[in-house]
Amino acid sequence: MLSDPTIFNQAIIDGLVAYDYDAIELLNFGIGVLALLLMAIALNAYRRTKLRRLLFVSAAFGLFVTKTALENVDVVLFELGPVTTQLLISLLDLGTLLLFFVALVSSH
């Protein structure tokens, strides 16, 4: 038996935290891959139809891919600093939303 149960409990908690972190990283990677795939689909649809709004949609997905990549690259985030990183991520979110809006309201 363990002489100190808190060591055992902490080991279980550390294992769960590591598992959750790995699952979150895997999910974020999958989200980035999905956004990249959607961007490629939108670009392919633009090539076939020449609808300008599809360029805005693909650009919005491109910004989302960029944001996801920046959030997952720890080296870049720590070099920029937390305030700069959060500002950059917020600006990418804003750009993504604006591009989707422009795609919705644009003609042809």
C-alpha positions as CSV (number, residue, x, y, z in Angstrom):
1,M,0.0,0.0,0.0
2,L,1.0,3.6,-0.5
3,S,2.0,5.3,2.7
4,D,0.6,8.7,1.5
5,P,-2.8,8.6,-0.3
6,T,-2.4,12.1,-1.6
7,I,0.5,11.1,-3.8
8,F,-1.7,8.4,-5.4
9,N,-4.5,10.9,-5.8
10,Q,-2.2,13.5,-7.4
11,A,-0.9,10.9,-9.8
12,I,-4.5,10.1,-10.9
13,I,-5.2,13.8,-11.3
14,D,-2.0,14.4,-13.3
15,G,-2.9,11.5,-15.6
16,L,-6.4,12.9,-16.2
17,V,-5.1,16.4,-16.9
18,A,-2.5,15.0,-19.4
19,Y,-5.2,13.0,-21.1
20,D,-7.5,15.9,-21.4
21,Y,-4.8,18.1,-22.7
22,D,-3.9,15.5,-25.4
23,A,-7.5,15.1,-26.3
24,I,-7.9,18.9,-26.6
25,E,-4.8,19.2,-28.8
26,L,-6.1,16.4,-31.1
27,L,-9.5,18.1,-31.3
28,N,-7.9,21.4,-32.2
29,F,-5.8,19.8,-34.8
30,G,-8.9,18.1,-36.3
31,I,-10.7,21.5,-36.4
32,G,-7.8,23.0,-38.2
33,V,-7.7,20.2,-40.8
34,L,-11.5,20.5,-41.3
35,A,-11.2,24.2,-41.9
36,L,-8.4,23.6,-44.4
37,L,-10.5,21.1,-46.2
38,L,-13.5,23.5,-46.3
39,M,-11.2,26.2,-47.6
40,A,-10.1,23.8,-50.4
41,I,-13.7,22.9,-51.2
42,A,-14.7,26.6,-51.4
43,L,-11.7,27.4,-53.7
44,N,-12.7,24.5,-55.9
45,A,-16.3,25.7,-56.0
46,Y,-15.0,29.2,-57.0
47,R,-13.0,27.8,-59.8
48,R,-16.1,26.0,-61.2
49,T,-18.6,28.8,-60.7
50,K,-16.6,32.0,-60.6
51,L,-18.9,33.3,-57.8
52,R,-16.9,36.0,-56.0
53,R,-18.6,35.3,-52.7
54,L,-16.8,31.9,-52.6
55,L,-13.5,33.7,-52.6
56,F,-14.6,35.5,-49.4
57,V,-15.7,32.2,-47.9
58,S,-12.4,30.5,-48.7
59,A,-10.5,33.5,-47.3
60,A,-12.6,33.3,-44.1
61,F,-11.7,29.6,-43.7
62,G,-8.1,30.5,-44.4
63,L,-8.1,33.0,-41.6
64,F,-9.6,30.4,-39.3
65,V,-6.9,27.9,-40.3
66,T,-4.3,30.6,-39.5
67,K,-5.9,31.3,-36.1
68,T,-6.0,27.6,-35.2
69,A,-2.4,27.2,-36.2
70,L,-1.3,30.2,-34.1
71,E,-3.2,28.9,-31.1
72,N,-1.5,25.5,-31.4
73,V,2.1,26.7,-32.0
74,D,3.4,27.2,-28.5
75,V,6.7,28.6,-29.5
76,V,5.2,31.5,-31.5
77,L,2.7,32.3,-28.8
78,F,5.2,32.6,-26.0
79,E,7.5,34.7,-28.1
80,L,4.7,37.2,-28.9
81,G,3.5,37.5,-25.4
82,P,0.0,36.8,-24.1
83,V,-1.5,40.2,-24.8
84,T,-0.2,40.4,-28.4
85,T,-1.3,36.8,-29.0
86,Q,-4.8,37.4,-27.7
87,L,-5.1,40.6,-29.8
88,L,-3.9,38.7,-32.9
89,I,-6.4,35.9,-32.3
90,S,-9.2,38.3,-31.7
91,L,-8.4,40.2,-34.9
92,L,-8.4,36.9,-36.9
93,D,-11.8,36.1,-35.4
94,L,-13.1,39.5,-36.4
95,G,-11.7,39.1,-39.9
96,T,-13.2,35.7,-40.3
97,L,-16.7,37.0,-39.3
98,L,-16.4,40.0,-41.6
99,L,-15.4,37.9,-44.5
100,F,-18.4,35.5,-43.9
101,F,-20.6,38.6,-43.7
102,V,-19.3,40.0,-47.0
103,A,-19.8,36.6,-48.6
104,L,-23.4,36.7,-47.5
105,V,-24.3,40.1,-48.7
106,S,-22.2,40.3,-51.9
107,S,-23.8,39.8,-55.2
108,H,-22.7,37.3,-57.8
